[in-house]
Amino acid sequence: MNTLKLLAFGLMMFAGCSEPSKKSEEKIMNEPVKVGADKDDHGCVASAGYTWSEIKKDCVQLFKDGFRLNPLEIEKGKAVVSAFVLMSDDQATVELFLPNYTQQSILLNKVGGLIYEGKTYRYDANKSILYDDGKVLYKGNIE
């Protein structure tokens, strides 16, 4: 039993003494770590939570600058993925950021009061409800 332990220890020591190859050392030294290298075309750093906004013409953090809308249909045991709305300073346009949407965002124009429409979407800012083809998809936490 002791011989087996001694043999295993000797093999581990022998394997640990090997010198790293020159190629792996060169590769490590020539590839600097790039923090924040996940910038999009506008220079927004996604890993820091930034997304480009068309109406703000700047990188924004949706969870901080936008208004959260939660889905009406939530599957038990699944993560809740919110949508976000940003409003232009003049309140003429809102920008929607929908989960799993292939484009960056969707712009909706004011059609009256605080009602915005575009494509198949309609956002009622008074009630904080987002509709798609007349069906309620998301709702904000206002009463």
N, C-alpha and C positions, 0 to 999 in steps of 0.2 A: 504494500500500500504506500509506504514512504517512498519507494523507488518510483512509483507512478507519479506521485506528487512532484518529486524532484525532476523527473523527466519533463512533465508539463511546464514547470516553472522555467526550466532551461530553454525549452522551445519558445516560450513567450519572450524571454530575454533576447534570444537570438533573433527573433522576428522583429522585435522593437529596435534593434540596433542598426537596421538597414538605413542607408542614407537616402533621402528623397531624391528623386530624379531631377536633373537640371531643368528639364522641360516643365515639370509641374511648378518648380520654384519661379521660373521665368513667367509662366502664365499668371501666377498669383501676383507677382510684382508689377506686371504690365496691365492689369485690369483693376483700376481704382474703383472703389465703391462709390456708386453714384446715388446719393441721397436726393430724393425728389426728382428722379429722372423720368417720372411718369407724367410729364407735361403733355397736354393736348396741343392742338394747332394754335390755340390762343394763349398758351403759356400757363394754363390752369393746372395745378398739381392735384390730381385726383386723390392721391393717398392722404392729402391734408384736407380732403372733403370739398375741394373747390370744383366748380362747374361753370362753364361759360354761360352768361345770360345775354341774350340778344337785346332785351329792352334796357338793361343796365349798362351794356357794352363794357362789361367787366367780369372778372372771376368772382363768384359768390359762393358762400356756404349755405346751401338750401335750408339746412336744419336751423340756421341762425337768421338768415335774411328772408326766407320764404315762409309761407303759411302752410302748415301740414294738413293734408286731407287723408283720412284713413278709409280703407275699403269697407263697404257695407257687408260684403260676404267674406267672412274669415273662416278658413278651414282649421278645425281643431288640430293642434299639434304642429301647425305650420307657422313660419315666421310671418308677422304682419309687415308688409312693405307699403309704405306710404307714398302718396303723390304729393307734389309741392306746387304752390302757386306763388308767383311774384307779380306784383302790380307796378305798372309804370308810374312815375312821379305825377303825371297829369291824369292818371286813372283812365286813360283811353284804351289801354291794352293790358291784358294779363298774359303771362307766360306759364304754360303748364309743363311740368316735368313728371312724366309718368314712368313707373317702373316697367322694365321690359319693352320700352318703346325704342325702335331702332334709330329714330332721329334724336337729336339733342333735346329739342323742346318743341312745343306747339304754341303759336301765338293766336290769341283770341281777341277780337275787337269788340268794343262796347257797342251795344245795339239799343240801349236805353236803360235808364236807372243804373244799377250796378249789375247788369246782365251782359255777359260776353259770349260771343259765338265764333266758331271757326271749325272748318271740316265738319265732323259729325258731333263735335263737342259743344256743350253749353255750360257755362259756369255762372251760377247765381251767387254773387258775393254777399248779398243780404242774408241768405240762408246758409251760405258756405257749402253748396252742393254742386258736384260735377256730374253732368249727364253725358251719356254717349248714346246717340240715337234715341233720346227720350228716356233711357234707363238710368237710374241713379247708380253711379259706380263708387263715388267717394263723397265723404262728408267731413267737414271740419268740426271742431269742438266749440261751437258757439250756441248759445241758447237765446 
